[in-house]
Amino acid sequence: MSSPLAREWVGIQQFPATTQSKLHELLGKLKEENMSTLTILVMGKGGVGKSSTVNSILGERVATVSAFQSEGLRPMMCSRSRAGFTLNIIDTPGLIEGGYINEQALEITKRFLLNKTIDVLLYVDRLDTFRVDSLDRQVIKAITNTFGKGIWRRSLLVLTHGQLSPPDGLNYDDFFVKRSEALLKYIHLGARMKKEFEESTIPVVLVENSGRCKTNDSGEKILPDGTPWIPNLMKQITVVISNGSKPILVDQKLIDGPNPNNRGKLFIPLILAFQYFFVVKRIQRAIKEDDAKESKPLWELRDMGLADRKF
């Protein structure tokens, strides 16, 4: 599937002047690093705020958001250009259906991403969800199996509903830390990361897509600590891009996954060598020893000149 032509990013003009200035500065830094295109993949369970976050980043209502309408199966890519820079954001359907991975949605998403390069993954969940469970691990495992463990080096954990009031009078910062740690733990488990990989940091970013989001004196949407969240999210994206990891090229080999017929092929020579030296050689040695112990028949001794010729 060919990528749509990038339209002028007019939505950026809807942001307050301070936010516009910060976004232009961040895009300029990416251009200094010889990047002219940034492709962001947004994934997660359904109903966590993926589409709302896409709309907030672009400053346009490009993705349909409805509490009374189920998500479609097809991903959607929105491309916007500004000052010679192209921003692609790919919104994807929720990966859970009826308590299990929606394999159809996952397969359609994989085919949609064929031949595209993913610079950053936004793994979206809600801050106001108070626990993690097997569904989280299923989604993380499905993403890992599709794109490989390396996708998590190019990822941010995005928590929506950032203006919640913590339950039971908990301190906001403490609740945020506990919620983040719980999800990051499940990412490590679901992705089956090795210890050295677990030590790599996955940034956690708060967002608030509600129209009731508080603003500062400049009109920027802010989090409870006063941080303008849209430029902060884009800033963290640039940090991930600059961490030394490689973007993910979604080619046919990645989609098909490892060939099960190739599993263990490297061990075949070792297995054959083991069989030869520890099985075949032992059998040959045992046969020779048996031959040496076995009494030779009279006719064989006579042929060898060793038998008594008197009958």
SULTADA-V111225 format. One record per residue. N is the residue number from 0. RES is the residue in one letter. SS is DSSP state (H for helix, E for strand, C for the rest). PHI is phi in radians with two decimals (NA if undefined). D_CENTER is the distance of its C-alpha to the mean C-alpha in Angstrom with 2 decimals. Layout:
n = {N:N}
res = {RES:RES}
ss = {SS:SS}
phi = {PHI:PHI}
d_center = {D_CENTER:D_CENTER}
This chain:
n = {0:1:2:3:4:5:6:7:8:9:10:11:12:13:14:15:16:17:18:19:20:21:22:23:24:25:26:27:28:29:30:31:32:33:34:35:36:37:38:39:40:41:42:43:44:45:46:47:48:49:50:51:52:53:54:55:56:57:58:59:60:61:62:63:64:65:66:67:68:69:70:71:72:73:74:75:76:77:78:79:80:81:82:83:84:85:86:87:88:89:90:91:92:93:94:95:96:97:98:99:100:101:102:103:104:105:106:107:108:109:110:111:112:113:114:115:116:117:118:119:120:121:122:123:124:125:126:127:128:129:130:131:132:133:134:135:136:137:138:139:140:141:142:143:144:145:146:147:148:149:150:151:152:153:154:155:156:157:158:159:160:161:162:163:164:165:166:167:168:169:170:171:172:173:174:175:176:177:178:179:180:181:182:183:184:185:186:187:188:189:190:191:192:193:194:195:196:197:198:199:200:201:202:203:204:205:206:207:208:209:210:211:212:213:214:215:216:217:218:219:220:221:222:223:224:225:226:227:228:229:230:231:232:233:234:235:236:237:238:239:240:241:242:243:244:245:246:247:248:249:250:251:252:253:254:255:256:257:258:259:260:261:262:263:264:265:266:267:268:269:270:271:272:273:274:275:276:277:278:279:280:281:282:283:284:285:286:287:288:289:290:291:292:293:294:295:296:297:298:299:300:301:302:303:304:305:306:307:308:309:310}
res = {M:S:S:P:L:A:R:E:W:V:G:I:Q:Q:F:P:A:T:T:Q:S:K:L:H:E:L:L:G:K:L:K:E:E:N:M:S:T:L:T:I:L:V:M:G:K:G:G:V:G:K:S:S:T:V:N:S:I:L:G:E:R:V:A:T:V:S:A:F:Q:S:E:G:L:R:P:M:M:C:S:R:S:R:A:G:F:T:L:N:I:I:D:T:P:G:L:I:E:G:G:Y:I:N:E:Q:A:L:E:I:T:K:R:F:L:L:N:K:T:I:D:V:L:L:Y:V:D:R:L:D:T:F:R:V:D:S:L:D:R:Q:V:I:K:A:I:T:N:T:F:G:K:G:I:W:R:R:S:L:L:V:L:T:H:G:Q:L:S:P:P:D:G:L:N:Y:D:D:F:F:V:K:R:S:E:A:L:L:K:Y:I:H:L:G:A:R:M:K:K:E:F:E:E:S:T:I:P:V:V:L:V:E:N:S:G:R:C:K:T:N:D:S:G:E:K:I:L:P:D:G:T:P:W:I:P:N:L:M:K:Q:I:T:V:V:I:S:N:G:S:K:P:I:L:V:D:Q:K:L:I:D:G:P:N:P:N:N:R:G:K:L:F:I:P:L:I:L:A:F:Q:Y:F:F:V:V:K:R:I:Q:R:A:I:K:E:D:D:A:K:E:S:K:P:L:W:E:L:R:D:M:G:L:A:D:R:K:F}
ss = {C:C:C:C:C:C:E:E:C:H:H:H:H:H:C:C:H:H:H:H:H:H:H:H:H:H:H:H:H:H:H:H:C:C:C:C:E:E:E:E:E:E:E:E:C:C:C:C:C:H:H:H:H:H:H:H:H:H:C:C:C:C:C:C:C:C:C:C:C:C:C:C:C:C:C:E:E:E:E:E:E:E:C:C:E:E:E:E:E:E:E:C:C:C:C:E:E:C:C:E:E:C:H:H:H:H:H:H:H:H:H:H:C:C:C:E:E:E:C:E:E:E:E:E:E:E:C:C:C:C:C:C:C:H:H:H:H:H:H:H:H:H:H:H:H:H:H:C:H:H:H:H:H:H:E:E:E:E:E:E:C:C:C:C:C:C:H:H:H:C:C:H:H:H:H:H:H:H:H:H:H:H:H:H:H:H:H:H:H:H:C:C:C:C:H:H:H:H:C:C:C:C:E:E:E:E:C:C:C:C:C:C:C:C:E:C:C:C:C:C:E:E:C:C:C:C:C:E:H:H:H:H:H:H:H:H:H:H:H:H:H:C:C:C:C:C:C:E:E:E:C:H:H:H:H:H:C:C:C:H:H:H:C:C:H:H:H:H:H:H:H:H:H:H:H:H:H:H:H:H:H:H:H:H:H:H:H:H:H:H:H:H:H:C:C:C:C:H:H:H:H:H:H:C:C:C:C:C:C:C:C}
phi = {NA:-1.34:-1.35:-1.20:-1.18:-1.31:-1.58:-1.06:-1.39:-1.37:-1.08:-1.12:-1.30:-1.42:-1.39:-1.01:-0.99:-1.13:-1.15:-1.00:-1.07:-1.14:-1.14:-1.09:-1.12:-1.18:-1.12:-1.11:-1.13:-1.15:-1.15:-1.13:-1.62:1.11:-1.79:-1.96:-2.44:-2.22:-1.99:-1.95:-1.80:-1.95:-2.42:2.71:-1.28:-1.31:1.30:-1.73:1.87:-1.12:-1.14:-1.09:-1.18:-1.04:-1.06:-1.17:-1.12:-1.44:1.26:-2.42:-1.61:-1.73:-1.97:-1.26:-2.20:-2.63:-1.29:-1.94:-2.22:-1.25:-1.25:-1.35:-1.57:-1.65:-1.22:-2.48:-1.96:-1.91:-2.03:-2.31:-2.05:-2.70:0.93:1.41:-2.03:-1.97:-1.92:-1.94:-2.17:-1.90:-1.58:-2.20:-1.23:-1.08:-1.62:-2.02:-2.44:1.08:1.49:-2.39:-1.09:-1.39:-1.07:-1.14:-1.10:-1.14:-1.15:-1.10:-1.11:-1.07:-1.16:-1.11:-1.48:-0.96:1.22:-1.79:-1.85:-1.68:-1.49:-2.55:-1.83:-1.74:-1.61:-1.79:-2.57:-1.81:-1.23:-1.53:-1.69:-1.67:-2.71:-2.01:-2.57:-1.11:-1.11:-1.06:-1.17:-1.10:-1.11:-1.09:-1.12:-1.12:-1.12:-1.13:-1.11:-1.39:-1.93:1.55:-1.10:-1.06:-1.08:-1.35:-1.33:-1.99:-2.17:-2.21:-1.62:-1.85:-1.91:-1.49:1.02:-1.22:-1.73:-1.13:-1.74:-0.99:-1.30:0.99:1.20:-1.15:-1.15:-1.02:-1.10:-1.12:-1.10:-1.05:-1.12:-1.13:-1.12:-1.13:-1.09:-1.12:-1.22:-1.10:-1.07:-1.22:-1.11:-1.10:-1.24:-1.14:-1.53:0.92:-1.33:-1.33:-1.01:-1.16:-1.40:-1.13:-1.30:-1.23:-1.60:-1.78:-1.08:-2.01:-2.19:-1.64:-2.36:-2.45:-1.52:-1.12:-1.15:-1.55:-1.05:-1.16:-2.23:-1.63:-1.13:-1.57:1.51:-1.40:-1.20:-2.21:-1.55:-0.97:-1.54:1.59:-1.33:-1.19:-1.37:-1.17:-1.13:-1.16:-1.07:-1.14:-1.13:-1.15:-1.10:-1.16:-1.13:-1.10:-1.07:-1.64:-1.48:1.62:-1.43:-1.77:-1.13:-1.76:-1.55:-1.57:-1.79:-1.10:-1.11:-1.19:-1.16:-1.21:1.37:-1.15:-1.32:-1.07:-1.24:-1.59:-1.13:1.40:-1.08:-1.13:-1.58:-1.04:-1.02:-1.16:-1.13:-1.12:-1.11:-1.05:-1.07:-1.19:-1.38:-1.87:-2.08:-1.08:-1.09:-1.14:-1.12:-1.09:-1.14:-1.14:-1.12:-1.11:-1.15:-1.13:-1.10:-1.20:-1.42:-1.26:-1.19:-1.39:-1.17:-1.04:-1.11:-1.28:-1.13:-1.08:-1.14:-1.49:1.39:-1.85:-1.45:-1.20:-1.39:-1.48:-1.93}
d_center = {21.73:22.96:21.57:23.96:26.28:25.42:27.88:29.36:27.46:30.36:28.38:28.17:31.91:31.55:30.24:32.85:34.15:32.62:29.06:29.77:31.01:27.96:25.58:27.86:27.87:24.08:23.98:26.88:25.08:22.29:25.14:26.76:23.76:24.42:21.64:23.07:19.96:16.89:14.22:12.12:9.69:10.40:8.98:10.39:13.57:16.74:19.24:17.25:18.16:15.52:18.38:20.67:18.38:18.20:22.00:22.50:20.74:22.79:25.90:26.43:26.18:24.13:22.21:24.36:24.16:26.40:26.73:28.86:26.88:24.03:20.98:21.25:19.16:18.71:16.22:18.13:17.91:20.35:21.58:23.95:25.92:27.85:30.08:28.61:24.97:22.62:19.89:17.62:15.74:14.08:14.62:13.36:15.19:14.57:12.97:15.85:19.36:22.21:20.34:18.09:15.03:16.40:16.08:18.03:15.88:12.72:14.91:16.36:13.14:12.21:15.81:15.87:13.20:15.20:16.46:14.57:12.96:10.08:11.28:9.40:6.87:9.17:8.24:11.86:14.27:17.98:19.95:22.84:21.29:22.97:21.07:17.90:18.26:17.08:15.57:12.97:12.22:12.26:9.71:7.19:8.46:8.35:4.73:4.78:8.06:7.48:5.56:6.37:6.20:6.85:3.85:4.91:8.21:7.93:7.21:10.05:10.98:13.56:16.41:18.90:22.59:23.08:26.85:27.20:30.07:28.99:30.74:33.84:34.52:31.59:31.07:28.35:26.80:26.92:25.27:22.42:21.92:22.08:19.66:17.08:17.71:17.43:13.96:12.75:14.56:12.82:9.32:11.10:12.78:10.27:8.09:11.65:11.60:14.99:17.32:17.15:13.38:13.90:16.36:14.05:14.08:11.46:13.89:14.94:16.73:19.27:20.30:23.30:23.62:26.95:30.05:31.66:29.51:31.91:32.70:34.35:37.57:35.82:34.37:30.73:28.59:28.21:26.68:29.13:29.35:30.34:27.20:26.81:23.23:22.55:23.41:21.72:18.34:18.91:20.09:17.00:14.98:17.51:17.19:13.50:14.57:17.43:15.89:16.47:13.05:12.70:11.15:9.29:12.14:11.64:14.84:16.66:15.98:12.20:12.94:15.69:13.96:16.35:19.97:21.34:24.70:23.61:22.78:25.42:27.18:27.30:29.20:31.83:34.20:34.07:34.84:37.69:39.07:39.00:40.79:43.37:44.29:44.04:45.04:46.95:48.82:49.84:51.14:53.10:54.53:55.58:57.28:59.23:60.30:61.47:63.39:65.08:66.19:67.38:71.16:71.93:74.21:77.84:77.54:74.69:76.76:79.78:77.79:76.76:80.45:79.90:81.40:85.01:86.78:89.38:88.90}
